[in-house]
């Protein structure tokens, strides 16, 4: 299998390249998340600000994507990395997508649920666990930090809850990793 990567920066949702992969991007996201918030939600996440989108595809079509979103200065937040269909998982595609993004954007952070498969992937690449509340605050900035609460230790991770204003929901038992 030969996987090629494509990188988009400051994507225009009307450009031919985006339109070619739009349906398959949202199909991948829909089939990869326990709770899918709809195409419009993810389209806004990918296109607002200075998003970089990395795609993996082969002759069958799109098989993975990773996107980096808004910046708070030194670090940029990872929006997500997913691979679908399942036959393409555990082949190093997610790892390669993250590595490709690190070439362009070396300072990144991600907020992941405890138990996520991505925890081991990003740690193998070199992401470090944030170990203190002050460290988290410095990495995410004051504005995003206001959305975090209930900091506590769970196993080897400093975990917290994160309120989502856009989704009117709260994610519990999440942790922050950065590089």
Secondary structure, DSSP 8 states (H G I E B T S, - for coil): ---EEEEEES--TTSHHHHHHHHHHHHHHHHH-SS---HHHHHHHHHSSS-EEEEEEETTEEEEEEEEEEE-SS-EEEEEEEE-SGGGTTSSHHHHHHHHHHHH---EEEEEETT-HHHHHHHHHT-EE--SHHHHHHHH-HHHHTTEEEEEEETTEEEEEEEETTTTEEEEEEEEEE-
